[in-house]
Amino acid sequence: MSVEWKRSLIESTTSWRQRIQLISSFVPFDGDSLLLTGSFDHCFYHELEVRFEAVSYSGLPVNGFISPRFSIATDAERKLHGHLDIGVNDVLFKIQNHSESADVPAYFVVAERVSIIEGTVFYYSRNHLKPGERIAEWVTKETRQTKAQ
């Protein structure tokens, strides 16, 4: 993995971490992928998606994160997770809650790729979407048709 790619991941997560205080809703999708969403109000929408693809391991907490920090695991951390049989194309991603304390638990995901998608995803049907807005895939077609009438 290139140094530029690592720097891009860390810079991206730093910019939205200041706006979005909670990452939750770990949603598996499309077989071997994992979706994390971030929002101040998960009742109605989310503003951030972190999609891990070709996931072979996920050791995430069930209650989500507060102001998460994403990074690539160090060589030492990778060795500690050697029992996971991490492949040549796999990346060991490390996620921690933001804290000034040095004693913050780390959680890990092994995946080949990650993408960060910003934009508002509404959990209900609505008209007149602005650029960067969309309706969640799971909102049914019937719900959308009812709202449009």
N, C-alpha and C positions, 0 to 999 in steps of 0.2 A: 504494500500500500504506500502510495507516494506521500511525501512530507506535505505537499500542497493540499492533498485531499484531507489529511488529518487536520491541518490548520483550518481549512474551510469548514469542516464539521464543528470544530471547537468555536470558531468565530460565529457561525450560524446559531449555535445553541446559546451563545452568550447574548446575542442581540434579542432573541425572543424570550429568553429566561426572565428578562426584566419586565416583560409585559404579561406573561402567563405564569401564574404561580402554582398551577397544579397540572400534573400529567396523570391521567388515569385511563380507565376504560381500555384495558388490554384486550384487544379483539383479534382472535385468529381469523385469517381470511385466506382464501385461495390455497389451501393445503399446507404449505410450509412457510407461510409468512405470518408476521405479527404486526398489528397496528396499535400504536399508542397515540392517544389524542390528548390535547391540552386546551384548557379553557378556564375562565373564571366562573362559567356557568354551564355545567354539563347538562342541565335540565333542558336547555333550548338549543345549544350550538357548541361547536368547538372551533378553535382558530388555528390549530396546529396539528399536523399528522406526522408522526415519525414511523416510517414503514421499514421494517426489517424483512429482507427477503432471503429465501433459502436458509431458514432458521433450523439449526440442529440442536440448540439448547436454549432454554429460557429459565433463568432463576430470578424472577422478578417478584416483588412484594405484591400482595393482593390489594393493598390500600393506596397504591400510587406513590407519587413523589411530590414534594414541595420544592419549587425552583430547582429542578434537576440540573446536574452537570453531567454532560456526556463526554466520554473520552475513549481513546483506544487503550486497552490494557497494556501494562508494561510487560517486558519479557519475563520478569519475575512472577507477575500475576498469571501470565500465560503458562508458565511451568507449574504453578500451583494448581492449575486447572487441566493438567495433562491427562487426567483420567477421563476427560470428555472426548478424547481422540479428535482434537481440533485439526481439520484438514488444511491442506496447503492454501486453498482459496478462501478459507474461513477467517473472519476477523472476530476477536474477542472484544466486544464493546462493554464498557464499564459505565454504570449509571449510579450517581450518588445524589442524595438530597443536598442542597446548598447549605453549608454551615461553616462557621469559623472554627469549629472544633475539629481537631485532628482525628477524633474517634467517630467517624461517620461510616456506617456500614456501606459496603459496595455490593452492587448487584450486577449480574452479567448476562449478556445475550451473545450467543455464537451465531453469526450469520455471514453470508457472503457479501451482502450489500445492504445499504441503508439509504433512504431518501427522506428529505424534510420538505413538507408541503405546507405552505402558509395560505390561509384563506378561510373564510367563514363557511362552515358546513352546518346548515340548519337541520334540526330534528323534527321539523314540521313543514308542511307544504305552504308555500307563499309565492306570490307573483312578483314581478319586477325585480329580479335579482340584479345586483350590481356586478361589475367585473370583480372576479375573485370570490364570488359567493356561489354556493350550490346547495342543493337539497341532498341530505344523506341518502345513500343508495338504498337503505332499508326502509325508507318511507315508501309505502306502497303506491302503486299506480292509482288505485281506487281513491286513496287519500288525496293525491294530487288532482285527480279529476273533480272530486267533490269541491275542493278549494277553488278551482278555476271557474266553477259554475256560479 
